[in-house]
Amino acid sequence: MRKHVLAAALLVVPLVGQAQPAAASTVTITVDNSAKYQKIDGFGVSTAFRRNELIKALPEDEQREILDLWFSRTKGAGLSMLRLGIGARPTGSPYDQMESIQPEDPGGPTAPPKYVWNGDDNSQVWMVKEAKKYGVTRFYADAWSAPGYMKDNGDARNGGKLLPEWQQAYANYLVQYAKFYKQEGIKITDLGFTNEPDWTAGYESMRFTPEEAAQFVKVLGPVATAAGVNVVCCDSFGWDQAKAYTQAIEADPEARRWVTVHTGHSYASPPTSPLPTDRNTWMSEWGPGGNTWDGNWDDGSGQDGMTVAQAVNDALTLGDASAYIFWLGASSGSTRALISIDTTAKTYRVSKRLWAMAAYSRFIRPGAVRLGATASDPNLKVSAFRNSDGSRVIEILNTGTSSATWDKIKGHGRAEAYVTDENNAVASIPLHGKSVTIAPRAVTTIVLR
């Protein structure tokens, strides 16, 4: 059973029939190299809430297969970022509750801290070290809440607010987390202090108004910067909602000084316009809702690969996002993560959501710049990027039900094309001179070197 599941997960079926369909219409796609938009920081997944423990429970060969699916640029998505969860729960908390590096009140906000470090951090240290082997260097550590004793509700869960007298101690706590990773040979590049500050959840959560977030940035900023870590804010639960947090920080010169990246999620509202800042912005969390496992490419469920491909396209082209981080990389049961893990049967399943990400993340690399791109067919959502090595990537998401032909591909040297759809997972497709067939309900990726 295990080997059967694995074979299905990694199956890449080549296109059948290389001749161009007679019914395909000819389209014009224009790439404007002079129009330069946002710089790309990368694509990633979250490893919060102890999901790495599920992967470590699998045999080593399957662990490696999942790592390849996440990070390899030839076998998988070539992800270049990880979002870690900074825990706030007591030591020995059950699975799904992230453990704190200071599980007990040290005796007040000005008392000497009593940090605890086990070198594992719910298997996140292991995951980061594995990611580094693939060349990943961008690690975003984010806290969903401060420990309960620092909050007015006395609980890391159920919202509540950070007590004013604990602000400096909380800032020091977050920076200490990054310092513990440094001891393990890992540089935390980006540090966040809040997740969905405008949403109260039964799991770890903590409230900030935009003004309170801007105020806390001025406490965290100096100690984080001194430790060589970027400050990120504010992971609102919707992209439009995030604009209020960005505006509050941008309006305060001291707060603006410290924040290098602005972030928002896509649950309450998707990215349809940029956040109001000239700093880089990240779509730092989204995954489709639902209560079933759906591994399909295009079934209209809102959980399928086409849905994710459109979400990535829109975040890049409408929201001007510099990064796209999916929730989650892997989980168990009827999850909408990229991969579903069954630790009892020692199996895993790969969804088309992963390959939708891969169609973009494998080719658009950190440091790329988005270029202008348009198509004559409104069914084609086109984006273009120039990587730092000079290669250009053209992503064509065909939302229509008919094939199209682009017959004027121009580039420097070699051109490559790949398709991702119901039967193909970033599969190489032939070019006919300067012509390529754009499959319906698919992502076609063209790389010009």
C-alpha positions as CSV (number, residue, x, y, z in Angstrom):
1,M,0.0,0.0,0.0
2,R,2.8,2.4,0.9
3,K,4.6,2.0,-2.4
4,H,1.4,2.3,-4.4
5,V,0.6,5.6,-2.7
6,L,4.2,6.9,-3.3
7,A,4.1,6.0,-7.0
8,A,0.9,8.0,-7.4
9,A,2.3,10.9,-5.5
10,L,5.3,11.3,-7.8
11,L,3.8,10.4,-11.1
12,V,4.6,12.8,-13.9
13,V,2.7,11.9,-17.1
14,P,4.1,13.4,-20.4
15,L,1.7,15.1,-22.7
16,V,0.2,12.8,-25.4
17,G,0.2,14.0,-28.9
18,Q,2.8,16.7,-29.6
19,A,1.1,18.2,-32.6
20,Q,-0.6,21.5,-31.9
21,P,-4.4,21.2,-31.7
22,A,-6.2,22.5,-34.7
23,A,-8.7,24.3,-32.6
24,A,-6.2,26.3,-30.6
25,S,-6.4,30.0,-31.1
26,T,-3.3,32.2,-31.6
27,V,-2.7,34.7,-28.9
28,T,-0.3,37.6,-28.4
29,I,1.7,37.7,-25.1
30,T,3.8,40.8,-24.5
31,V,6.5,41.0,-21.9
32,D,7.7,44.5,-21.0
33,N,11.3,44.3,-19.8
34,S,11.3,48.0,-19.0
35,A,8.4,47.7,-16.5
36,K,9.8,46.5,-13.2
37,Y,7.7,45.8,-10.2
38,Q,8.4,44.1,-6.9
39,K,11.5,42.0,-6.0
40,I,10.8,38.4,-5.1
41,D,11.9,37.1,-1.7
42,G,10.7,33.6,-2.2
43,F,8.0,31.0,-1.8
44,G,7.5,28.8,1.3
45,V,5.3,26.9,3.7
46,S,4.6,27.1,7.4
47,T,6.0,24.4,9.8
48,A,4.2,25.8,12.9
49,F,2.0,23.8,15.3
50,R,4.5,20.8,15.4
51,R,3.6,19.4,12.0
52,N,7.3,18.5,11.5
53,E,6.8,15.8,14.1
54,L,4.5,14.0,11.7
55,I,7.2,13.9,9.1
56,K,9.8,12.7,11.5
57,A,7.5,9.8,12.4
58,L,7.8,8.4,8.9
59,P,10.6,6.1,7.7
60,E,13.8,8.0,6.7
61,D,13.2,7.3,3.0
62,E,9.8,8.9,3.1
63,Q,11.1,11.8,5.1
64,R,13.6,12.4,2.3
65,E,10.9,12.1,-0.4
66,I,8.8,14.8,1.3
67,L,11.9,17.1,1.7
68,D,12.5,16.6,-2.0
69,L,8.9,17.5,-2.8
70,W,9.2,20.7,-0.8
71,F,12.7,21.9,-1.6
72,S,14.2,20.2,-4.6
73,R,14.2,22.2,-7.9
74,T,14.2,19.0,-10.0
75,K,11.9,16.7,-8.0
76,G,9.6,19.2,-6.2
77,A,8.6,22.8,-5.6
78,G,12.0,24.3,-4.9
79,L,10.7,26.2,-1.9
80,S,13.0,28.9,-0.7
81,M,11.4,30.0,2.6
82,L,10.1,28.5,5.9
83,R,7.8,30.1,8.4
84,L,8.4,28.8,11.9
85,G,6.1,29.0,14.9
86,I,7.5,30.5,18.1
87,G,5.7,28.7,20.9
88,A,4.0,30.0,24.0
89,R,2.7,26.9,25.8
90,P,4.1,25.0,28.8
91,T,6.7,22.3,28.4
92,G,5.1,18.9,27.8
93,S,2.0,20.4,26.1
94,P,0.2,17.9,23.8
95,Y,0.7,17.8,20.1
96,D,-0.5,20.8,18.2
97,Q,0.4,23.2,21.0
98,M,3.8,24.9,20.5
99,E,6.1,24.9,23.5
100,S,7.6,28.0,24.9
101,I,11.3,28.8,25.5
102,Q,10.3,30.3,28.8
103,P,7.4,28.1,30.0
104,E,7.1,29.6,33.5
105,D,6.9,33.2,34.8
106,P,10.5,34.1,35.9
107,G,9.1,36.2,38.7
108,G,7.9,39.3,36.8
109,P,8.8,41.4,33.8
110,T,12.0,42.7,35.3
111,A,13.2,39.4,36.9
112,P,16.1,37.6,35.3
113,P,14.7,35.4,32.5
114,K,14.6,31.6,32.9
115,Y,14.9,30.4,29.3
116,V,14.8,26.7,28.4
117,W,16.2,25.3,25.1
118,N,16.2,21.7,24.1
119,G,17.8,22.1,20.7
120,D,14.8,20.7,18.9
121,D,11.9,23.2,19.1
122,N,9.2,20.7,18.2
123,S,11.4,19.3,15.4
124,Q,11.6,22.7,13.7
125,V,15.4,22.8,14.2
126,W,15.7,19.5,12.3
127,M,13.5,20.8,9.5
128,V,15.5,24.0,9.1
129,K,18.8,22.1,9.0
130,E,17.4,19.9,6.3
131,A,16.1,22.9,4.3
132,K,19.6,24.5,4.5
133,K,21.0,21.5,2.7
134,Y,18.8,22.4,-0.3
135,G,20.1,26.0,-0.2
136,V,17.2,27.6,1.8
137,T,18.4,30.7,3.7
138,R,15.2,32.6,4.5
139,F,13.7,31.6,7.8
140,Y,10.8,33.6,9.2
141,A,10.1,32.9,12.9
142,D,6.7,34.2,14.0
143,A,4.9,34.2,17.4
144,W,1.2,33.5,17.6
145,S,1.1,34.7,21.2
146,A,3.3,35.7,24.2
147,P,3.2,33.2,27.1
148,G,0.0,33.4,29.2
149,Y,1.7,35.1,32.2
150,M,2.6,38.1,30.0
151,K,-1.0,38.7,29.0
152,D,-4.1,40.2,30.5
153,N,-6.1,37.0,30.1
154,G,-3.4,34.8,31.7
155,D,-3.5,32.3,28.7
156,A,-1.5,31.9,25.5
157,R,-4.8,31.0,23.9
158,N,-8.1,32.9,23.3
159,G,-6.8,36.3,22.4
160,G,-6.0,38.6,25.2
161,K,-3.4,41.4,25.1
162,L,0.2,41.8,26.0
163,L,0.5,43.6,29.4
164,P,2.3,46.9,29.0
165,E,4.9,46.1,31.7
166,W,5.9,42.9,29.8
167,Q,6.6,44.6,26.5
168,Q,10.4,44.7,26.9
169,A,10.6,41.2,28.3
170,Y,8.5,39.9,25.4
171,A,10.8,41.6,22.9
172,N,13.8,40.1,24.6
173,Y,12.1,36.7,24.6
174,L,11.6,36.8,20.9
175,V,15.1,37.8,20.2
176,Q,16.4,35.1,22.5
177,Y,14.5,32.6,20.3
178,A,16.6,33.7,17.4
179,K,19.8,33.5,19.5
180,F,19.0,29.9,20.3
181,Y,18.8,29.1,16.7
182,K,22.1,30.8,16.1
183,Q,23.6,28.4,18.6
184,E,22.4,25.6,16.3
185,G,24.1,27.2,13.3
186,I,20.9,28.7,11.9
187,K,20.2,32.4,11.2
188,I,16.7,33.5,11.7
189,T,16.4,36.2,9.1
190,D,13.0,37.6,9.9
191,L,11.1,37.9,13.2
192,G,7.4,38.4,13.8
193,F,5.7,39.1,17.1
194,T,2.0,38.6,16.2
195,N,-0.2,36.4,14.0
196,E,-3.7,37.6,13.1
197,P,-3.7,40.3,15.8
198,D,-7.3,41.2,14.7
199,W,-8.7,37.7,15.3
200,T,-9.3,35.8,18.6
201,A,-8.8,32.1,18.3
202,G,-9.1,29.1,20.7
203,Y,-5.5,28.2,19.9
204,E,-2.5,30.5,20.6
205,S,-3.5,34.0,19.7
206,M,-3.0,37.6,21.0
207,R,-4.7,40.9,20.0
208,F,-3.0,44.1,18.9
209,T,-4.7,47.2,17.4
210,P,-2.8,48.8,14.5
211,E,-1.6,51.5,16.9
212,E,-0.5,49.0,19.6
213,A,1.4,47.0,17.0
214,A,3.2,50.2,15.8
215,Q,4.0,51.0,19.4
216,F,5.5,47.5,20.1
217,V,7.6,47.6,17.0
218,K,9.5,50.5,18.6
219,V,10.3,48.2,21.6
220,L,11.2,45.2,19.5
221,G,13.0,47.0,16.7
222,P,16.2,48.0,18.5
223,V,16.9,44.7,20.2
224,A,16.1,42.7,17.0
225,T,18.2,44.9,14.8
226,A,21.1,44.6,17.3
227,A,20.8,40.8,16.9
228,G,20.9,41.1,13.1
229,V,17.2,40.1,12.6
230,N,14.6,41.8,10.5
231,V,11.3,42.8,12.1
232,V,8.2,41.7,10.2
233,C,4.6,42.9,10.9
234,C,1.7,42.2,11.2
235,D,0.1,39.1,9.6
236,S,-3.5,40.3,9.7
237,F,-6.1,37.7,8.9
238,G,-7.0,39.5,5.6
239,W,-5.0,41.4,3.0
240,D,-7.3,44.4,3.1
241,Q,-7.3,44.3,7.0
242,A,-3.5,44.3,6.9
243,K,-3.5,47.7,5.3
244,A,-4.5,49.4,8.6
245,Y,-1.5,47.9,10.3
246,T,0.8,48.9,7.5
247,Q,-0.6,52.5,7.5
248,A,-0.1,52.8,11.3
249,I,3.5,51.8,11.0
250,E,4.1,54.0,7.9
251,A,2.6,57.0,9.7
252,D,5.0,56.7,12.6
253,P,8.6,57.5,11.5
254,E,10.1,55.6,14.5
255,A,8.0,52.5,13.9
256,R,8.7,52.6,10.1
257,R,12.4,52.6,10.8
258,W,12.3,49.1,12.2
259,V,9.9,47.2,10.0
260,T,11.5,45.8,6.9
261,V,8.7,43.5,5.6
262,H,4.9,44.0,5.9
263,T,2.7,40.9,5.9
264,G,-0.9,39.9,5.5
265,H,-3.0,36.8,5.2
266,S,-5.7,36.0,2.6
267,Y,-8.6,34.5,4.7
268,A,-10.8,37.6,5.3
269,S,-9.8,39.1,1.9
270,P,-7.4,38.2,-0.8
271,P,-4.7,40.4,-2.3
272,T,-6.3,42.6,-5.0
273,S,-4.1,45.6,-4.5
274,P,-0.8,46.4,-2.9
275,L,-0.3,47.2,0.7
276,P,0.4,50.9,1.3
277,T,4.2,50.8,1.6
278,D,7.3,50.8,-0.5
279,R,8.8,48.0,1.6
280,N,8.6,44.4,0.5
281,T,5.3,42.7,1.3
282,W,4.5,39.0,1.9
283,M,1.3,37.0,1.6
284,S,2.4,35.1,4.7
285,E,-0.4,32.6,5.2
286,W,-3.3,31.1,3.3
287,G,-4.8,27.7,2.7
288,P,-8.2,26.7,1.4
289,G,-10.9,25.9,3.9
290,G,-12.9,22.7,4.2
291,N,-13.0,19.4,6.0
292,T,-12.0,16.9,3.3
293,W,-8.8,15.8,1.6
294,D,-8.8,16.9,-2.0
295,G,-5.8,16.0,-4.2
296,N,-7.3,17.1,-7.5
297,W,-6.2,19.7,-9.9
298,D,-9.5,21.2,-11.1
299,D,-12.7,20.1,-9.5
300,G,-14.3,23.5,-8.6
301,S,-14.1,22.7,-4.9
302,G,-12.0,25.7,-4.0
303,Q,-9.4,23.4,-2.6
304,D,-7.9,22.2,-5.8
305,G,-4.7,23.0,-7.6
306,M,-6.2,25.6,-10.0
307,T,-7.5,27.5,-7.0
308,V,-4.1,27.7,-5.5
309,A,-2.5,28.6,-8.9
310,Q,-4.9,31.5,-9.2
311,A,-4.3,32.6,-5.6
312,V,-0.5,32.7,-6.3
313,N,-0.9,34.5,-9.5
314,D,-3.2,37.2,-8.0
315,A,-0.9,37.7,-5.0
316,L,2.0,38.4,-7.3
317,T,0.3,40.4,-9.9
318,L,-2.5,42.3,-8.0
319,G,-1.1,42.4,-4.5
320,D,2.6,43.0,-5.6
321,A,3.6,40.4,-3.0
322,S,7.3,39.6,-2.8
323,A,6.7,36.2,-1.1
324,Y,3.9,33.6,-1.0
325,I,3.8,31.3,2.1
326,F,1.3,28.4,2.1
327,W,-0.5,27.0,5.1
328,L,0.5,24.2,5.7
329,G,3.4,22.2,4.1
330,A,2.1,19.0,5.5
331,S,-0.4,17.8,8.1
332,S,-2.5,14.7,8.9
333,G,-6.0,13.4,8.0
334,S,-8.4,15.4,5.9
335,T,-6.1,18.4,5.6
336,R,-5.8,21.0,2.9
337,A,-2.0,21.1,3.3
338,L,0.2,20.4,0.3
339,I,0.8,16.9,1.7
340,S,-1.3,14.6,3.9
341,I,0.6,12.2,6.2
342,D,-0.7,9.0,7.8
343,T,1.7,8.1,10.5
344,T,-0.1,4.9,11.4
345,A,0.0,3.5,7.9
346,K,3.4,5.2,7.2
347,T,2.0,6.7,4.0
348,Y,1.6,10.1,2.5
349,R,-0.4,11.7,-0.3
350,V,0.6,14.7,-2.5
351,S,-2.1,17.1,-3.6
352,K,-2.1,19.1,-6.8
353,R,-1.8,22.1,-4.6
354,L,1.9,21.4,-4.2
355,W,2.4,21.3,-8.0
356,A,0.4,24.5,-8.4
357,M,3.0,26.1,-6.1
358,A,5.9,24.3,-7.9
359,A,4.9,25.8,-11.3
360,Y,5.9,29.1,-9.8
361,S,8.3,28.5,-7.0
362,R,10.6,26.1,-8.8
363,F,11.4,28.8,-11.5
364,I,10.9,32.2,-9.9
365,R,13.9,32.5,-7.6
366,P,14.7,34.8,-4.7
367,G,16.0,38.1,-6.1
368,A,13.9,37.9,-9.2
369,V,12.1,41.1,-10.4
370,R,8.5,41.0,-11.8
371,L,8.2,42.5,-15.2
372,G,5.2,43.8,-17.1
373,A,3.2,41.1,-19.0
374,T,-0.1,41.1,-20.9
375,A,-2.1,38.7,-23.0
376,S,-4.6,39.3,-25.8
377,D,-6.8,36.5,-24.4
378,P,-8.5,37.5,-21.1
379,N,-8.6,33.9,-20.1
380,L,-4.8,33.9,-19.8
381,K,-3.4,35.3,-16.6
382,V,0.2,36.1,-17.4
383,S,3.1,37.1,-15.2
384,A,6.8,37.5,-16.1
385,F,10.0,37.7,-14.0
386,R,13.7,38.2,-14.5
387,N,15.9,36.1,-12.2
388,S,19.2,37.4,-10.9
389,D,21.0,35.0,-13.3
390,G,19.4,36.8,-16.3
391,S,16.9,34.1,-17.1
392,R,13.3,35.1,-17.7
393,V,10.3,33.2,-16.5
394,I,6.8,33.6,-18.1
395,E,3.9,32.1,-16.2
396,I,0.7,31.6,-18.2
397,L,-2.4,30.5,-16.2
398,N,-5.1,29.5,-18.7
399,T,-8.4,29.8,-16.9
400,G,-10.3,29.0,-20.0
401,T,-11.4,25.6,-21.4
402,S,-9.7,25.9,-24.8
403,S,-6.0,25.6,-25.9
404,A,-4.2,28.5,-27.2
405,T,-1.0,28.9,-29.3
406,W,1.7,31.5,-28.7
407,D,3.9,31.5,-31.8
408,K,6.4,34.3,-31.1
409,I,8.5,33.3,-28.2
410,K,11.7,35.4,-28.1
411,G,14.6,35.0,-25.7
412,H,18.3,34.8,-25.3
413,G,19.5,31.3,-26.1
414,R,17.5,28.2,-25.0
415,A,13.8,28.2,-24.3
416,E,12.1,25.5,-22.1
417,A,8.4,25.0,-21.4
418,Y,6.6,23.0,-18.7
419,V,2.9,22.3,-18.0
420,T,1.0,21.6,-14.8
421,D,-2.5,20.3,-15.0
422,E,-4.6,17.3,-14.1
423,N,-2.2,14.8,-15.7
424,N,1.1,16.7,-15.5
425,A,3.2,17.9,-12.6
426,V,5.7,20.5,-14.0
427,A,6.2,18.2,-17.0
428,S,8.5,19.3,-19.9
429,I,6.6,20.0,-23.1
430,P,8.0,20.5,-26.6
431,L,8.4,23.8,-28.4
432,H,7.7,24.0,-32.1
433,G,10.3,26.5,-33.2
434,K,9.1,29.7,-31.5
435,S,5.6,28.3,-30.8
436,V,4.1,26.7,-27.7
437,T,0.7,25.2,-27.0
438,I,-0.9,26.6,-23.9
439,A,-3.1,23.9,-22.4
440,P,-6.6,24.7,-21.0
441,R,-7.1,24.9,-17.3
442,A,-3.4,24.6,-16.7
443,V,-0.2,26.6,-15.8
444,T,2.3,26.8,-18.6
445,T,5.8,27.9,-17.5
446,I,8.3,29.2,-20.0
447,V,11.9,29.7,-19.1
448,L,14.1,31.8,-21.4
449,R,17.9,31.4,-20.7
